[in-house]
């Protein structure tokens, strides 16, 4: 059934007022009117981000017991804890859009939801902990500092704290890389091998090329995103190449060169076939990651049940006292 003309006019007026606020740089808050499409895009984007934080705990958590010193062990535990907190902040943000986090978790556990492709690759050596901190968290910072200016208030505010903690993670990772780079020949070789494996998947973290990104135009129009995937990827490369040179690492790209006319480091073609295979569930560790999350969810059932029972008991006590 078609909407009545008056309803269509009202909707058009609301959309025009909403877009005027966006154009003026105003922040959209949970109780403000927003187009349903804007809400759905935010839920999709924020839930993927939250899922990425939660799944991202797995490859690093695997190395906590094998960290080479107590200091490294404590730092890695703190980092994994931070990532759990980041997931919580963002799940809370999605709930301001009328979505239950339990619904989002079900989508993650049954494989319907997506998360960052980078976490579907294995971590094969201690050097991976340094390279993930340097490259993966470095890529996240480039993306998230822009998200701290996103048009949706709760998401932007969550990014402020998250970015501060991600900067710590990046410094921690780069310190590990610098230490290994100045270590024994075997340590330097281990570090270079990790860089060779992780460099290209790190570039894929920004998503498909702008020509193949179905959501970018809409997200840019509503200022959910402020930069395109390719713009963010280029900024990451520009920041990272000098850091690699500083500690004597070679990035695995024979086409990498500095263009004096643009001030950019030009890089080779990304293997987008690999990227799309990974996000479709055919990466090296897709099944392993989902199995681990499902096992953790099942193992934690008693905690959730106990928390629910305690909350119910508290509610009964409050009711009786009243």
Backbone bond lengths (Angstrom), bond angles and torsions (degrees), N, CA, C in turn:
res aa  C-N    CA-C-N  psi(-1)  N-CA   C-N-CA  omega(-1)  CA-C   N-CA-C  phi
1 X - - - 1.463 - - 1.521 109.41 -
2 X 1.332 116.62 133.50 1.456 120.96 179.30 1.523 109.97 -73.73
3 X 1.335 115.90 147.02 1.448 119.76 175.84 1.518 110.77 -68.96
4 X 1.330 118.67 145.87 1.456 120.40 173.18 1.521 110.22 -59.49
5 X 1.315 115.34 153.70 1.463 120.25 -177.43 1.525 110.99 -58.32
6 X 1.346 117.27 -40.84 1.471 119.98 -179.31 1.528 110.97 -63.37
7 X 1.351 117.38 -38.96 1.462 120.71 178.65 1.521 111.06 -65.85
8 X 1.333 116.53 -40.42 1.463 120.62 177.43 1.524 110.56 -62.86
9 X 1.345 116.13 -41.02 1.465 120.26 179.51 1.523 110.92 -64.55
10 X 1.348 115.54 -42.06 1.467 119.48 178.30 1.523 110.58 -62.15
11 X 1.339 116.36 -43.44 1.468 121.07 179.25 1.525 110.51 -61.86
12 X 1.319 116.36 -43.84 1.466 120.45 179.95 1.523 111.31 -62.22
13 X 1.337 116.31 -39.25 1.463 120.42 179.57 1.525 110.65 -66.40
14 X 1.333 116.27 -40.29 1.454 120.10 178.86 1.528 111.47 -64.94
15 X 1.341 115.89 -42.82 1.464 120.19 178.49 1.524 110.21 -62.68
16 X 1.329 117.23 -43.26 1.461 120.90 -179.76 1.526 110.85 -62.19
17 X 1.338 116.65 -42.48 1.464 120.13 178.77 1.527 111.18 -66.20
18 X 1.335 116.10 -39.07 1.462 121.09 178.61 1.525 110.24 -63.04
19 X 1.314 117.14 -48.03 1.462 120.68 -177.93 1.520 111.83 -67.71
20 X 1.321 116.79 -29.22 1.465 120.07 175.50 1.526 110.52 -66.69
21 X 1.320 116.25 -39.34 1.463 120.16 177.16 1.532 110.74 -64.99
22 X 1.319 115.52 -41.93 1.473 119.69 177.98 1.525 109.70 -60.69
23 X 1.320 116.50 -46.80 1.468 121.22 -178.75 1.519 111.73 -62.24
24 X 1.332 116.29 -30.89 1.464 120.73 -179.92 1.524 112.21 -81.94
25 X 1.324 116.43 -2.57 1.455 120.44 178.59 1.510 114.62 81.92
26 X 1.320 117.34 16.63 1.461 120.42 179.74 1.529 110.97 -75.42
27 X 1.317 114.99 156.49 1.452 121.37 177.61 1.525 109.68 -91.28
28 X 1.321 116.05 134.60 1.465 121.43 177.11 1.532 107.98 -91.83
29 X 1.334 115.80 128.62 1.457 121.38 -177.12 1.535 109.98 -110.05
30 X 1.350 117.25 162.91 1.465 120.42 -172.54 1.531 115.44 -54.74
31 X 1.327 118.13 -35.82 1.464 120.23 -176.70 1.527 112.92 -86.28
32 X 1.326 116.37 -4.10 1.470 120.10 178.42 1.524 110.12 -75.80
33 X 1.337 115.58 151.61 1.463 118.93 174.25 1.526 108.60 -69.05
34 X 1.323 116.44 140.56 1.470 122.23 176.73 1.517 108.94 -146.94
35 X 1.322 118.56 149.27 1.467 120.61 174.84 1.525 110.43 -60.89
36 X 1.318 116.22 145.10 1.458 119.93 179.80 1.527 111.42 -59.24
37 X 1.326 116.42 -35.05 1.457 119.90 179.49 1.528 111.27 -64.94
38 X 1.326 117.23 -38.46 1.468 122.23 176.72 1.527 109.37 -61.46
39 X 1.322 116.83 -45.19 1.459 120.96 179.56 1.530 110.85 -61.83
40 X 1.325 116.77 -45.34 1.457 120.23 -178.37 1.531 111.85 -65.33
41 X 1.321 116.33 -39.25 1.463 119.16 178.50 1.527 110.75 -64.42
42 X 1.327 116.72 -39.87 1.459 120.02 177.60 1.524 111.58 -64.30
43 X 1.334 116.47 -44.57 1.466 120.17 179.44 1.523 109.85 -59.90
44 X 1.334 117.27 -44.51 1.466 121.42 179.74 1.519 110.65 -61.07
45 X 1.322 116.56 -48.74 1.455 121.10 -174.91 1.531 111.68 -70.19
46 X 1.330 116.75 -44.48 1.462 120.46 -177.80 1.526 111.54 -69.93
47 X 1.324 117.14 -37.92 1.468 118.80 179.40 1.523 110.56 -67.41
48 X 1.335 117.80 -39.29 1.467 119.95 176.25 1.525 110.54 -61.39
49 X 1.328 116.16 -39.46 1.464 120.92 178.94 1.529 110.04 -64.71
50 X 1.344 116.86 -46.96 1.467 120.33 179.69 1.530 111.14 -62.09
51 X 1.336 116.43 -43.90 1.469 120.11 177.91 1.534 110.84 -59.80
52 X 1.323 116.39 -38.60 1.468 120.32 -178.93 1.524 110.95 -64.14
53 X 1.324 116.71 -39.07 1.463 119.54 178.21 1.527 110.74 -63.94
54 X 1.330 116.51 -42.53 1.462 120.79 -177.39 1.529 111.11 -69.76
55 X 1.327 117.01 -46.78 1.469 119.93 179.32 1.525 110.27 -68.53
56 X 1.341 116.33 -30.71 1.457 120.24 -179.77 1.511 114.36 -64.94
57 X 1.345 116.90 -15.44 1.457 120.03 175.59 1.528 111.65 -68.92
58 X 1.329 116.98 -26.33 1.468 120.71 -169.98 1.530 113.98 -68.22
59 X 1.345 119.77 -51.88 1.466 117.90 -177.05 1.521 113.63 -63.81
60 X 1.343 117.03 -28.87 1.462 119.81 179.70 1.530 111.36 -85.47
61 X 1.329 116.51 -38.17 1.456 119.54 177.65 1.520 111.67 -57.37
62 X 1.321 115.51 -28.13 1.463 121.48 179.34 1.527 112.44 -63.51
63 X 1.362 117.14 -20.30 1.465 120.50 -175.69 1.523 113.70 -106.68
64 X 1.345 118.20 1.23 1.465 119.59 -178.04 1.527 111.28 -59.19
65 X 1.319 117.71 -47.42 1.472 120.45 -177.00 1.523 112.61 -72.95
66 X 1.342 117.15 -13.10 1.471 120.40 -177.66 1.518 112.70 -109.79
67 X 1.340 116.68 9.47 1.467 119.59 177.58 1.525 109.76 -60.28
68 X 1.340 118.09 144.40 1.467 120.12 -170.85 1.525 115.77 -76.98
69 X 1.334 118.43 -7.88 1.462 120.42 178.47 1.519 108.97 -153.57
70 X 1.328 115.78 165.50 1.466 120.15 178.03 1.526 110.57 -63.26
71 X 1.327 116.68 -39.84 1.470 120.15 178.99 1.523 110.98 -60.17
72 X 1.322 116.40 -45.73 1.473 120.11 179.97 1.533 110.31 -65.69
73 X 1.318 116.35 -37.81 1.464 120.11 179.89 1.530 110.34 -63.57
74 X 1.330 116.41 -45.69 1.469 120.45 -179.41 1.522 111.38 -64.03
75 X 1.327 116.34 -40.95 1.469 120.06 179.60 1.519 111.59 -64.52
76 X 1.345 115.74 -40.42 1.458 119.42 -178.53 1.529 110.74 -70.29
77 X 1.338 117.50 -38.88 1.465 120.40 175.41 1.521 109.93 -59.53
78 X 1.338 116.60 -44.87 1.467 120.33 -179.90 1.520 111.40 -61.87
79 X 1.324 115.64 -38.68 1.465 119.15 -179.69 1.526 111.29 -65.77
80 X 1.327 116.56 -45.34 1.461 120.26 179.71 1.536 110.45 -62.85
81 X 1.329 116.70 -38.97 1.459 120.12 175.79 1.521 111.33 -62.26
82 X 1.319 116.54 -41.28 1.468 120.23 177.49 1.523 110.87 -58.23
83 X 1.321 116.44 -43.02 1.462 120.22 -177.39 1.529 111.33 -64.78
84 X 1.336 116.55 -36.42 1.466 119.37 174.65 1.523 109.97 -62.25
85 X 1.325 116.08 -42.00 1.460 119.81 177.71 1.513 112.82 -63.71
86 X 1.327 116.80 -39.65 1.470 119.88 178.23 1.529 110.78 -60.95
87 X 1.327 115.81 -43.37 1.456 119.13 177.27 1.520 110.95 -59.15
88 X 1.331 116.60 -42.93 1.465 120.97 -179.64 1.518 111.22 -62.65
89 X 1.347 117.68 -45.88 1.469 120.13 179.52 1.528 110.60 -55.17
90 X 1.330 115.13 -45.55 1.465 118.62 -172.74 1.525 111.06 -76.09
91 X 1.335 117.96 -36.66 1.473 119.20 173.25 1.527 110.10 -59.18
92 X 1.332 116.98 -41.43 1.463 120.07 176.37 1.525 110.57 -60.94
93 X 1.323 116.29 -38.20 1.459 120.04 177.89 1.522 112.37 -63.14
94 X 1.332 117.01 -39.96 1.462 119.24 179.34 1.531 110.80 -66.61
95 X 1.333 116.96 -29.58 1.469 119.57 179.18 1.523 111.85 -67.08
96 X 1.332 117.69 -24.13 1.475 119.69 174.71 1.522 111.53 -69.05
97 X 1.338 116.08 -12.78 1.467 121.49 177.58 1.533 111.71 -98.59
98 X 1.326 115.91 10.78 1.461 119.97 175.71 1.510 115.01 85.47
99 X 1.337 117.14 21.33 1.462 121.07 -179.65 1.524 108.86 -112.60
100 X 1.313 117.19 135.39 1.458 122.22 177.23 1.529 108.89 -82.35
101 X 1.329 116.60 129.71 1.476 119.45 -178.28 1.526 111.73 -61.50
102 X 1.353 117.59 -28.64 1.460 119.65 178.74 1.530 110.92 -64.05
103 X 1.313 115.94 -34.37 1.466 120.17 175.77 1.526 110.47 -65.33
104 X 1.330 115.92 -41.66 1.461 119.98 179.33 1.525 110.96 -65.76
105 X 1.337 116.79 -40.12 1.461 119.98 178.92 1.527 111.41 -65.35
106 X 1.327 116.58 -37.44 1.464 119.36 176.43 1.524 110.70 -61.19
107 X 1.329 116.67 -39.90 1.463 120.46 178.60 1.517 111.65 -64.60
108 X 1.348 116.46 -35.41 1.462 119.91 176.28 1.522 110.79 -68.48
109 X 1.325 116.04 -47.07 1.468 120.34 -173.42 1.520 113.23 -68.17
110 X 1.340 116.86 -31.72 1.472 117.99 -179.70 1.528 112.86 -94.04
111 X 1.332 116.27 6.06 1.457 120.22 172.74 1.510 115.75 87.69
112 X 1.337 118.59 3.09 1.464 119.70 179.26 1.524 112.29 -75.35
113 X 1.318 116.91 -32.10 1.469 121.23 -175.29 1.526 110.67 -86.07
114 X 1.315 115.48 155.21 1.456 121.91 176.77 1.525 109.62 -107.21
115 X 1.322 115.07 158.24 1.452 122.37 173.40 1.520 106.77 -145.91
116 X 1.321 117.11 175.83 1.462 120.30 -173.97 1.528 112.10 -57.70
117 X 1.313 115.62 132.22 1.467 121.55 -176.66 1.521 112.65 -60.15
118 X 1.328 118.44 -27.07 1.461 121.43 -174.16 1.520 112.74 -61.13
119 X 1.336 117.09 -27.69 1.464 119.63 -174.56 1.519 112.99 -83.05
120 X 1.317 116.50 4.14 1.459 121.09 174.87 1.531 112.14 -99.14
121 X 1.334 115.18 18.19 1.467 120.90 174.67 1.521 108.91 -111.80
122 X 1.341 118.07 148.50 1.467 120.40 -177.36 1.529 112.30 -76.52
123 X 1.326 115.93 157.34 1.463 121.71 170.83 1.519 107.06 -109.06
124 X 1.319 116.17 109.00 1.461 121.77 -167.42 1.527 114.42 -98.78
125 X 1.323 117.88 -16.27 1.466 119.82 -178.45 1.519 109.61 -149.34
126 X 1.326 115.75 167.85 1.462 119.73 177.09 1.527 110.86 -61.17
127 X 1.317 117.22 -31.32 1.463 120.03 179.22 1.525 111.50 -58.67
128 X 1.327 117.11 -29.18 1.466 120.02 178.28 1.521 111.53 -58.71
129 X 1.344 117.53 -32.06 1.464 120.20 179.72 1.520 110.92 -65.46
130 X 1.324 116.05 -36.67 1.455 119.31 175.69 1.517 112.05 -71.07
131 X 1.325 116.15 -45.13 1.464 120.04 -176.18 1.527 111.31 -68.92
132 X 1.330 117.48 -36.50 1.463 119.64 176.30 1.524 110.17 -63.72
133 X 1.339 116.74 -44.68 1.456 118.80 177.74 1.517 112.31 -60.81
134 X 1.326 115.54 -43.32 1.466 119.66 -177.72 1.524 112.09 -72.86
135 X 1.336 117.33 -53.76 1.463 120.29 -173.72 1.529 113.32 -85.46
136 X 1.324 117.38 -49.72 1.468 120.26 -174.43 1.530 110.85 -70.33
137 X 1.343 116.28 -48.19 1.456 117.79 177.18 1.523 111.11 -70.57
138 X 1.331 116.49 -30.06 1.466 118.96 174.89 1.517 111.47 -63.33
139 X 1.329 116.99 -41.59 1.466 120.65 176.66 1.530 110.23 -65.35
140 X 1.340 115.99 -39.93 1.461 119.48 179.09 1.522 111.07 -61.72
141 X 1.333 117.35 -40.13 1.465 120.81 179.96 1.517 111.01 -62.89
142 X 1.327 117.31 -43.53 1.470 120.65 178.76 1.530 110.22 -57.42
143 X 1.320 116.02 -42.63 1.466 120.48 179.93 1.521 111.93 -72.79
144 X 1.321 116.94 -42.50 1.460 120.39 -170.76 1.522 113.63 -79.62
145 X 1.323 118.24 -26.39 1.460 118.01 175.00 1.525 110.70 -65.34
146 X 1.321 116.86 -29.71 1.459 120.41 174.16 1.529 109.84 -73.65
147 X 1.334 116.98 -38.59 1.465 120.23 178.74 1.523 111.93 -66.01
148 X 1.325 118.45 -21.62 1.464 120.78 176.03 1.526 111.12 -65.56
149 X 1.339 116.72 -10.75 1.465 121.54 176.61 1.525 111.08 -112.83
150 X 1.335 116.86 15.56 1.459 119.88 -178.72 1.522 111.02 -64.58
151 X 1.310 116.80 160.22 1.467 120.56 -173.79 1.519 113.89 -75.08
152 X 1.340 118.66 -17.17 1.462 120.14 -178.98 1.523 109.20 -93.29
153 X 1.305 117.17 115.66 1.457 123.27 -171.39 1.517 115.97 -53.17
154 X 1.346 119.97 -53.16 1.467 119.98 -177.79 1.531 113.23 -59.29
155 X 1.327 116.81 -36.59 1.467 120.34 179.69 1.528 110.08 -69.52
156 X 1.328 116.22 -43.88 1.461 120.32 179.88 1.524 111.09 -61.57
157 X 1.328 117.04 -43.22 1.461 119.80 -178.09 1.529 111.78 -68.02
158 X 1.326 117.22 -36.06 1.469 119.78 176.47 1.524 110.79 -62.16
159 X 1.338 116.05 -35.50 1.461 120.26 -177.38 1.517 112.80 -66.75
160 X 1.318 118.34 -26.99 1.463 120.35 -177.81 1.522 110.28 -60.38
161 X 1.327 116.50 -51.51 1.467 119.40 179.31 1.527 110.95 -69.50
162 X 1.324 117.18 -41.62 1.461 120.58 -178.24 1.526 110.93 -59.28
163 X 1.327 117.16 -42.40 1.465 120.42 -178.88 1.530 111.56 -64.37
164 X 1.332 116.92 -37.46 1.464 119.39 177.67 1.525 110.46 -61.88
165 X 1.319 116.45 -43.17 1.460 119.83 -179.17 1.520 111.60 -72.17
166 X 1.336 117.33 -35.29 1.466 119.80 177.84 1.526 110.79 -65.88
167 X 1.313 117.75 -33.41 1.462 120.04 176.51 1.523 110.66 -63.03
168 X 1.335 116.54 -38.97 1.467 120.22 174.37 1.527 110.23 -61.26
169 X 1.334 116.39 -43.87 1.468 120.54 -179.16 1.520 111.05 -61.69
170 X 1.327 115.73 -41.16 1.467 118.62 -179.48 1.534 110.61 -65.67
171 X 1.331 116.76 -43.53 1.469 119.58 179.59 1.520 110.88 -62.85
172 X 1.325 115.74 -39.85 1.461 120.53 177.64 1.525 110.61 -61.03
173 X 1.350 116.33 -45.22 1.461 120.37 -179.96 1.515 112.56 -65.46
174 X 1.340 116.32 -42.24 1.460 119.50 -178.46 1.523 110.82 -67.23
175 X 1.339 116.41 -33.70 1.463 119.86 176.91 1.526 110.23 -63.61
176 X 1.329 117.00 -42.62 1.471 120.22 176.96 1.525 109.60 -59.87
177 X 1.340 116.26 -45.24 1.474 120.07 -179.79 1.530 111.27 -61.86
178 X 1.329 117.11 -44.16 1.462 120.70 -179.06 1.535 110.63 -63.99
179 X 1.339 116.45 -38.73 1.465 120.74 179.05 1.526 110.51 -64.11
180 X 1.338 116.72 -46.25 1.461 120.33 179.20 1.523 111.22 -66.47
181 X 1.342 116.81 -37.54 1.470 120.92 -179.46 1.527 111.29 -63.34
182 X 1.336 116.53 -27.04 1.464 121.23 179.11 1.526 111.91 -101.38
183 X 1.332 116.67 14.74 1.449 121.61 -177.89 1.519 113.07 -94.68
184 X 1.302 115.30 -148.90 1.468 121.42 -178.56 1.524 109.84 -74.63
185 X 1.327 117.70 164.91 1.472 119.40 175.51 1.526 112.25 -55.68
186 X 1.324 117.38 -38.28 1.466 120.10 179.31 1.525 111.40 -65.52
187 X 1.321 117.27 -39.01 1.460 120.72 178.14 1.523 111.23 -67.01
188 X 1.322 116.76 -41.73 1.469 119.86 178.03 1.524 110.82 -64.35
189 X 1.317 116.83 -39.33 1.470 120.63 178.95 1.530 110.18 -66.16
190 X 1.325 117.89 -40.65 1.457 121.97 178.11 1.532 110.40 -61.61
191 X 1.336 116.08 -42.27 1.466 120.30 179.39 1.525 110.99 -65.50
192 X 1.320 117.36 -46.01 1.460 119.96 -179.13 1.516 111.12 -62.50
193 X 1.325 117.29 -38.49 1.467 120.71 178.96 1.526 110.83 -63.75
194 X 1.343 116.81 -38.82 1.465 120.19 178.26 1.526 111.09 -66.69
195 X 1.319 117.07 -40.81 1.468 121.25 177.50 1.529 109.98 -61.94
196 X 1.327 116.65 -42.82 1.463 120.85 -179.52 1.526 111.24 -59.91
197 X 1.337 117.51 -36.69 1.466 120.86 -179.17 1.538 113.21 -77.96
198 X 1.334 116.57 -35.47 1.464 120.09 -168.07 1.522 113.19 -96.02
199 X 1.330 118.24 -19.25 1.462 120.41 -174.58 1.532 112.78 -56.24
200 X 1.312 117.52 -54.13 1.466 119.47 -175.80 1.529 112.57 -68.27
201 X 1.336 119.80 -43.49 1.473 118.46 173.85 1.522 113.02 -58.94
202 X 1.343 117.55 -31.94 1.469 119.87 176.94 1.526 110.75 -65.46
203 X 1.323 117.36 -39.32 1.472 120.34 177.47 1.525 110.97 -65.88
204 X 1.325 117.12 -31.00 1.466 120.63 179.28 1.522 112.50 -71.14
205 X 1.329 118.00 -16.89 1.460 121.41 -176.77 1.524 113.21 -58.46
206 X 1.322 117.25 -25.58 1.460 120.02 -176.89 1.516 112.52 -78.97
207 X 1.317 116.44 -2.08 1.452 120.32 178.39 1.505 111.88 94.30
208 X 1.325 116.72 178.11 1.469 120.46 -176.51 1.518 112.23 -63.98
209 X 1.313 114.86 163.76 1.457 120.71 175.38 1.521 109.83 -56.09
210 X 1.325 116.34 151.62 1.467 120.46 -176.35 1.522 112.71 -54.39
211 X 1.321 116.93 -31.92 1.466 119.95 -179.34 1.524 112.09 -70.03
212 X 1.346 117.55 -18.84 1.461 121.47 -177.76 1.528 112.91 -117.01
213 X 1.333 117.00 16.41 1.462 120.86 -177.83 1.527 109.59 -100.45
214 X 1.339 118.83 107.21 1.463 120.93 -172.67 1.524 114.79 -72.49
215 X 1.324 117.45 -18.64 1.467 119.84 -174.30 1.526 114.45 -106.56
216 X 1.323 117.29 -12.80 1.462 120.02 -170.73 1.522 113.50 -60.27
217 X 1.336 117.61 -44.61 1.463 120.00 -175.87 1.526 111.49 -59.21
218 X 1.327 116.80 -43.82 1.453 121.17 -179.93 1.531 111.17 -67.66
219 X 1.322 116.55 -42.96 1.462 120.27 -179.63 1.521 111.46 -65.54
220 X 1.323 117.61 -35.80 1.457 121.28 176.97 1.530 110.84 -69.69
221 X 1.320 117.03 -39.57 1.468 121.02 179.45 1.523 111.03 -59.45
222 X 1.325 116.30 -40.20 1.464 121.34 -178.15 1.530 112.36 -92.62
223 X 1.327 116.88 5.26 1.464 123.23 178.11 1.527 112.78 58.07
224 X 1.320 115.20 27.82 1.458 118.60 167.32 1.532 107.20 -69.06
225 X 1.335 115.36 -42.81 1.450 122.18 169.86 1.527 108.28 -107.73
226 X 1.313 117.11 148.29 1.462 121.25 178.59 1.528 112.34 -111.55
227 X 1.330 116.27 -15.09 1.462 121.62 179.36 1.518 108.62 -135.23
228 X 1.322 116.44 152.57 1.457 120.44 178.67 1.530 110.33 -77.88
229 X 1.325 116.01 165.92 1.469 120.84 177.91 1.525 111.31 -56.48
230 X 1.328 116.79 -45.03 1.462 120.10 -176.64 1.528 111.82 -70.35
231 X 1.331 117.41 -33.81 1.467 119.92 176.79 1.528 111.09 -65.44
232 X 1.328 116.06 -42.68 1.464 119.92 178.81 1.528 111.30 -66.88
233 X 1.330 115.91 -39.78 1.473 120.20 179.50 1.541 109.58 -62.47
234 X 1.318 116.45 -42.80 1.471 119.80 -179.62 1.530 111.08 -64.44
235 X 1.328 116.47 -40.18 1.471 119.16 178.01 1.530 110.37 -62.48
236 X 1.314 116.64 -41.38 1.470 120.34 178.89 1.529 110.53 -61.24
237 X 1.314 117.41 -46.20 1.462 120.56 -179.81 1.528 110.20 -61.75
238 X 1.333 116.78 -44.51 1.465 120.80 -179.55 1.529 112.00 -59.96
239 X 1.325 116.58 -37.25 1.460 120.58 -179.96 1.528 112.00 -76.10
240 X 1.331 116.80 -33.72 1.459 121.13 -168.66 1.520 113.78 -86.75
241 X 1.314 118.08 -36.14 1.467 119.83 -176.74 1.537 111.54 -57.42
242 X 1.339 120.01 -47.59 1.470 118.39 178.13 1.524 113.14 -61.66
243 X 1.331 117.33 -32.24 1.462 120.36 177.65 1.527 110.56 -66.28
244 X 1.327 116.73 -38.84 1.469 120.21 177.22 1.523 110.64 -65.05
245 X 1.320 116.19 -43.85 1.464 120.60 -179.62 1.524 110.57 -61.58
246 X 1.341 116.37 -37.58 1.470 121.25 -176.02 1.519 112.76 -61.70
247 X 1.334 117.64 -29.78 1.474 119.55 -179.46 1.531 111.81 -111.20
248 X 1.332 115.89 14.96 1.459 120.54 171.12 1.512 115.61 76.84
249 X 1.348 117.52 27.64 1.454 121.13 178.56 1.515 110.86 -96.46
250 X 1.325 115.74 150.46 1.457 122.40 175.91 1.520 108.66 -108.13
251 X 1.317 117.36 125.18 1.459 120.50 177.15 1.528 109.00 -82.61
252 X 1.332 118.60 139.82 1.473 121.85 -170.14 1.530 113.26 -79.97
253 X 1.325 115.94 60.98 1.465 120.77 -178.21 1.524 108.87 -144.24
254 X 1.321 117.79 102.59 1.467 120.01 -178.52 1.529 112.99 -66.39
255 X 1.338 117.09 -16.98 1.470 120.53 -179.54 1.521 113.01 -90.68
256 X 1.320 117.84 -0.33 1.456 121.11 -177.63 1.527 110.22 -68.14
257 X 1.344 115.69 125.34 1.468 119.74 179.58 1.524 108.80 -156.91
258 X 1.329 115.73 154.46 1.457 120.61 179.66 1.523 110.08 -91.92
259 X 1.324 116.32 127.98 1.467 122.64 178.96 1.524 108.14 -100.43
260 X 1.327 116.60 105.50 1.458 120.38 -177.09 1.527 112.48 -64.11
261 X 1.316 117.44 -27.93 1.463 119.71 -177.59 1.520 112.40 -70.60
262 X 1.337 117.28 -31.36 1.465 121.37 -179.28 1.529 112.95 -105.67
263 X 1.339 116.54 -18.71 1.456 119.95 -175.92 1.519 112.72 76.78
264 X 1.349 116.56 13.83 1.456 121.46 -178.41 1.525 111.26 -107.92
265 X 1.318 115.02 151.48 1.460 120.75 167.41 1.530 107.30 -86.92
266 X 1.311 115.91 113.44 1.459 120.99 178.72 1.527 108.90 -80.30
267 X 1.329 116.93 139.93 1.465 120.31 -176.83 1.523 110.39 -131.61
268 X 1.324 115.59 166.51 1.456 121.43 -174.41 1.521 113.48 -76.13
269 X 1.317 115.00 -179.66 1.461 122.13 -177.36 1.520 110.94 -75.99
270 X 1.325 116.00 133.06 1.464 122.39 177.54 1.525 108.85 -79.14
271 X 1.321 116.10 144.75 1.466 121.21 177.74 1.528 108.62 -80.73
272 X 1.326 116.56 88.58 1.463 120.39 -175.90 1.524 112.18 -71.29
273 X 1.316 117.09 -22.76 1.472 119.44 174.88 1.518 110.28 -60.52
274 X 1.318 116.44 -45.30 1.467 121.19 176.67 1.524 110.71 -61.03
275 X 1.315 116.81 -44.87 1.473 120.96 -179.00 1.520 111.11 -56.97
276 X 1.323 116.92 -49.96 1.464 119.98 -176.61 1.531 111.73 -69.26
277 X 1.332 117.27 -29.96 1.457 119.43 174.74 1.530 110.85 -64.59
278 X 1.321 116.14 -41.89 1.461 120.42 -178.51 1.526 110.77 -66.06
279 X 1.340 118.08 -45.65 1.463 118.69 -177.21 1.530 111.94 -72.16
280 X 1.336 116.76 -16.06 1.469 119.88 174.58 1.532 112.06 -87.01
281 X 1.330 116.56 0.28 1.452 119.76 176.49 1.508 115.43 101.67
282 X 1.337 117.67 11.32 1.462 120.90 -176.35 1.521 112.94 -110.72
283 X 1.337 116.82 25.77 1.454 119.93 177.35 1.524 111.71 -79.40
284 X 1.346 117.06 173.82 1.470 120.40 -177.18 1.526 113.90 -59.52
285 X 1.343 117.27 -31.17 1.476 119.64 -173.71 1.523 114.11 -127.77
286 X 1.337 119.00 15.21 1.467 119.87 -178.92 1.532 112.14 -53.67
287 X 1.316 115.96 -52.30 1.465 120.05 -175.86 1.533 110.81 -67.28
288 X 1.311 116.31 -37.81 1.467 120.61 179.27 1.525 110.89 -63.36
289 X 1.329 116.73 -43.30 1.469 120.15 -179.16 1.530 110.99 -64.32
290 X 1.327 117.31 -45.66 1.462 119.67 179.84 1.521 111.47 -65.74
291 X 1.313 116.93 -37.85 1.466 120.08 178.25 1.522 110.43 -63.83
292 X 1.322 116.97 -40.65 1.465 120.68 179.85 1.519 111.07 -65.77
293 X 1.340 117.03 -41.42 1.467 119.79 179.51 1.528 110.46 -66.89
294 X 1.316 117.33 -40.16 1.467 119.84 178.42 1.528 111.25 -65.14
295 X 1.323 116.75 -39.17 1.464 119.92 178.70 1.520 110.57 -65.32
296 X 1.334 116.07 -43.02 1.465 119.80 178.97 1.525 111.03 -63.34
297 X 1.331 116.11 -38.73 1.466 120.04 178.99 1.525 110.31 -64.88
298 X 1.316 117.04 -42.76 1.466 120.72 179.07 1.530 110.88 -66.04
299 X 1.337 116.79 -42.29 1.464 120.47 -179.52 1.524 111.86 -65.15
300 X 1.321 116.86 -27.37 1.464 120.40 -178.34 1.512 114.42 -91.67
301 X 1.329 117.74 7.44 1.473 120.49 -177.41 1.527 111.04 -59.30
302 X 1.343 117.75 -40.43 1.462 120.17 -177.01 1.527 111.64 -65.39
303 X 1.334 116.79 -31.68 1.468 120.30 178.00 1.529 110.13 -67.33
304 X 1.329 115.79 -44.62 1.467 119.30 179.39 1.528 110.75 -64.02
305 X 1.322 116.17 -41.20 1.469 120.02 179.58 1.531 110.87 -64.29
306 X 1.335 116.61 -41.73 1.462 120.25 179.26 1.525 111.17 -65.48
307 X 1.335 116.50 -40.64 1.462 120.22 179.06 1.527 111.00 -64.63
308 X 1.332 116.45 -40.41 1.466 120.44 179.26 1.525 110.41 -66.35
309 X 1.338 116.99 -40.46 1.466 120.69 179.11 1.521 110.77 -64.98
310 X 1.341 116.42 -40.50 1.468 120.21 178.92 1.528 110.76 -65.19
311 X 1.336 116.33 -42.14 1.464 119.77 179.43 1.529 110.86 -63.42
312 X 1.331 115.90 -39.84 1.467 119.63 178.54 1.532 110.70 -65.14
313 X 1.329 116.57 -39.42 1.461 120.72 178.67 1.523 110.79 -63.94
314 X 1.330 116.07 -43.36 1.457 120.10 178.16 1.520 111.81 -62.74
315 X 1.335 115.18 -38.95 1.461 119.55 179.48 1.530 110.52 -65.05
316 X 1.331 117.24 -41.52 1.473 120.60 178.23 1.521 110.61 -63.39
317 X 1.322 116.73 -41.82 1.465 120.27 179.53 1.515 111.46 -62.38
318 X 1.341 116.48 -41.66 1.468 121.55 179.19 1.518 110.87 -64.35
319 X 1.340 115.04 -40.60 1.472 119.70 -179.63 1.515 110.83 -65.52
320 X 1.332 116.96 -43.78 1.464 121.02 -179.68 1.521 111.42 -65.14
321 X 1.341 116.20 -39.53 1.462 120.39 179.25 1.521 111.42 -65.12
322 X 1.332 115.81 -36.32 1.465 119.75 179.49 1.514 111.14 -69.99
